[in-house]
Amino acid sequence: MKSRLHFAHLPTPVEPMPRLSAALQGPRLFVKRDDQTGLAFGGNKTRKLEYLLADAREQGADTLISAGAIQSNHCRQTVAAATRFGMDCTLVLFGDPPPTPDANHLLHFLLGAQVVYTQRELINEKLEEVFQKASAEGKKPYLIPYGGSNPVGAMGYVNAMLELALQDVRPDWIIFPSSSGGTQAGMLVGARLSGYRGKILGISVDEPADVLRANVARLATQTTTAMGKDWTFSPDEVLVNDAYTGGGYAVMGQPEIEAIQLFARREALLLDPVYTGRCGAGMIDLIRQGFFDPSETLLFWHTGGGPALFASRYQSRLLEGLENFS
């Protein structure tokens, strides 16, 4: 396997969610707590960064460059990893910055990032510009793609599936938010390595299902090639549900609000407005539809993102109706 640094708090626990199961009158529910990976409030990107930072150090890099939205969990964890290992970090962020940085965006600055703003459609052009500028200034930059989703980063979730195989639960379904594809690609490779025979369902946060399936299959194949294995994955092997993308990326609607409230009030688990909130909403709706057999076991893979709850853009909506919640 690829070189790896060890700074995540692993293995993350698997916990039952009996009160949520009872409230939904559905199958048995568990949660995999990757919100507790330990790096600056944790999250799934910390697993990827163990491999990405090792690769950056092997290449002699002194500066990490990556991109994301204003409230990016990936960018928070990336700058935290850079600081942890004495590297500089420049983040290229898209979206409208709040008048005062808050939530993840506040943490980007607190952890020491240099921030460059752009529009989402210009993100690749701006990343290249920032990379070339760093090189011209005599730095040794290392580019981490959006979401840490390349064959190096995907190794974090290859290892995560091997970790799950040693834990007590044997889920029929693994359900998690999927967007840039690296987490799901790593899970598919890790499932094949570990012999996991259940189903891995990505709830799309923003991408159409056909686009996400193709991206995940391609990345899973590239990951196995980097591991020295002659395996291929086809889009038909990738399970994606894109019925819950709602108003678009980072637009929190009523389904996400209900999911955040249900998880909080039933299990004291904090979902975020963008990723796990959307995935939780999808899982809840599928259970209510009878999509899963009541005898099955579902594992909700919590990918983190809690700091986004403190973004001013979400606070008033999250508070709406709480007094009537039961």
ZIQUI-V858256 format. One record per residue. N is the residue number from 1. RES is the residue in three letters. SS is DSSP state (h for helix, s for strand, l for the rest). Layout:
# ZIQUI-V858256
n/res/ss
N/RES/SS
N/RES/SS
This chain:
# ZIQUI-V858256
n/res/ss
1/MET/l
2/LYS/l
3/SER/l
4/ARG/l
5/LEU/l
6/HIS/l
7/PHE/l
8/ALA/l
9/HIS/l
10/LEU/l
11/PRO/l
12/THR/l
13/PRO/l
14/VAL/s
15/GLU/s
16/PRO/s
17/MET/l
18/PRO/h
19/ARG/h
20/LEU/h
21/SER/h
22/ALA/h
23/ALA/h
24/LEU/h
25/GLN/l
26/GLY/l
27/PRO/l
28/ARG/s
29/LEU/s
30/PHE/s
31/VAL/s
32/LYS/s
33/ARG/s
34/ASP/h
35/ASP/h
36/GLN/h
37/THR/l
38/GLY/l
39/LEU/l
40/ALA/l
41/PHE/l
42/GLY/l
43/GLY/l
44/ASN/l
45/LYS/h
46/THR/h
47/ARG/h
48/LYS/h
49/LEU/h
50/GLU/h
51/TYR/h
52/LEU/h
53/LEU/h
54/ALA/h
55/ASP/h
56/ALA/h
57/ARG/h
58/GLU/h
59/GLN/l
60/GLY/l
61/ALA/l
62/ASP/l
63/THR/s
64/LEU/s
65/ILE/s
66/SER/s
67/ALA/s
68/GLY/s
69/ALA/s
70/ILE/l
71/GLN/l
72/SER/l
73/ASN/h
74/HIS/h
75/CYS/h
76/ARG/h
77/GLN/h
78/THR/h
79/VAL/h
80/ALA/h
81/ALA/h
82/ALA/h
83/THR/h
84/ARG/h
85/PHE/l
86/GLY/l
87/MET/l
88/ASP/s
89/CYS/s
90/THR/s
91/LEU/s
92/VAL/s
93/LEU/s
94/PHE/s
95/GLY/l
96/ASP/l
97/PRO/l
98/PRO/l
99/PRO/l
100/THR/l
101/PRO/l
102/ASP/l
103/ALA/h
104/ASN/h
105/HIS/h
106/LEU/h
107/LEU/h
108/HIS/h
109/PHE/h
110/LEU/h
111/LEU/l
112/GLY/l
113/ALA/l
114/GLN/s
115/VAL/s
116/VAL/s
117/TYR/s
118/THR/s
119/GLN/l
120/ARG/h
121/GLU/h
122/LEU/h
123/ILE/h
124/ASN/h
125/GLU/h
126/LYS/h
127/LEU/h
128/GLU/h
129/GLU/h
130/VAL/h
131/PHE/h
132/GLN/h
133/LYS/h
134/ALA/h
135/SER/h
136/ALA/h
137/GLU/l
138/GLY/l
139/LYS/l
140/LYS/l
141/PRO/s
142/TYR/s
143/LEU/s
144/ILE/l
145/PRO/l
146/TYR/h
147/GLY/h
148/GLY/h
149/SER/l
150/ASN/l
151/PRO/h
152/VAL/h
153/GLY/h
154/ALA/h
155/MET/h
156/GLY/h
157/TYR/h
158/VAL/h
159/ASN/h
160/ALA/h
161/MET/h
162/LEU/h
163/GLU/h
164/LEU/h
165/ALA/h
166/LEU/l
167/GLN/l
168/ASP/l
169/VAL/l
170/ARG/l
171/PRO/l
172/ASP/l
173/TRP/s
174/ILE/s
175/ILE/s
176/PHE/s
177/PRO/s
178/SER/s
179/SER/l
180/SER/l
181/GLY/l
182/GLY/h
183/THR/h
184/GLN/h
185/ALA/h
186/GLY/h
187/MET/h
188/LEU/h
189/VAL/h
190/GLY/h
191/ALA/h
192/ARG/h
193/LEU/h
194/SER/h
195/GLY/l
196/TYR/l
197/ARG/l
198/GLY/l
199/LYS/s
200/ILE/s
201/LEU/s
202/GLY/s
203/ILE/s
204/SER/s
205/VAL/l
206/ASP/l
207/GLU/l
208/PRO/l
209/ALA/h
210/ASP/h
211/VAL/h
212/LEU/h
213/ARG/h
214/ALA/h
215/ASN/h
216/VAL/h
217/ALA/h
218/ARG/h
219/LEU/h
220/ALA/h
221/THR/h
222/GLN/h
223/THR/h
224/THR/h
225/THR/h
226/ALA/h
227/MET/l
228/GLY/l
229/LYS/l
230/ASP/l
231/TRP/l
232/THR/l
233/PHE/l
234/SER/l
235/PRO/h
236/ASP/h
237/GLU/h
238/VAL/l
239/LEU/s
240/VAL/s
241/ASN/s
242/ASP/l
243/ALA/l
244/TYR/l
245/THR/l
246/GLY/l
247/GLY/l
248/GLY/l
249/TYR/l
250/ALA/l
251/VAL/l
252/MET/l
253/GLY/l
254/GLN/h
255/PRO/h
256/GLU/h
257/ILE/h
258/GLU/h
259/ALA/h
260/ILE/h
261/GLN/h
262/LEU/h
263/PHE/h
264/ALA/h
265/ARG/h
266/ARG/h
267/GLU/h
268/ALA/l
269/LEU/l
270/LEU/l
271/LEU/l
272/ASP/l
273/PRO/l
274/VAL/l
275/TYR/l
276/THR/h
277/GLY/h
278/ARG/h
279/CYS/h
280/GLY/h
281/ALA/h
282/GLY/h
283/MET/h
284/ILE/h
285/ASP/h
286/LEU/h
287/ILE/h
288/ARG/h
289/GLN/h
290/GLY/l
291/PHE/l
292/PHE/l
293/ASP/l
294/PRO/l
295/SER/l
296/GLU/l
297/THR/s
298/LEU/s
299/LEU/s
300/PHE/s
301/TRP/s
302/HIS/s
303/THR/l
304/GLY/l
305/GLY/l
306/GLY/h
307/PRO/h
308/ALA/h
309/LEU/h
310/PHE/h
311/ALA/l
312/SER/h
313/ARG/h
314/TYR/h
315/GLN/h
316/SER/h
317/ARG/h
318/LEU/h
319/LEU/h
320/GLU/l
321/GLY/l
322/LEU/h
323/GLU/h
324/ASN/h
325/PHE/l
326/SER/l
